[in-house]
């Protein structure tokens, strides 16, 4: 199973905001990240910039 590390890009920097993410949903300006264990993390004012399946990496960018 593919579990993503999720990074947020803001002000030219990347920082990890979640790991073990198996599902991502966009609800308006909020990206909701759900882990394998059902934990939910919401990142406001962001969008999904890229999803890199081979490297299990997702990049979010602040609006």
Secondary structure, 3 states (H helix, E strand, C coil): CCCEEEEEEECCEEEEEEEEEEEEEEECCEEEEEECCCCEEEEECEEEEEEECCCCEEEEEEC
